[in-house]
């Protein structure tokens, strides 16, 4: 089991190293959201958080 944890950690580091340049380029040259789009995103994430909290509280 210990070696599996080491392999998974190495895989995560490898993926982070491989994806970092692409994410940096996309952040620099990617599409920018308007204020209305950001408000919509925050409301959706808040609704999702409340829904997951509700589901967890129903299980307990």
Beta strands, then each sheet from edge to edge (+ up, - down):
end
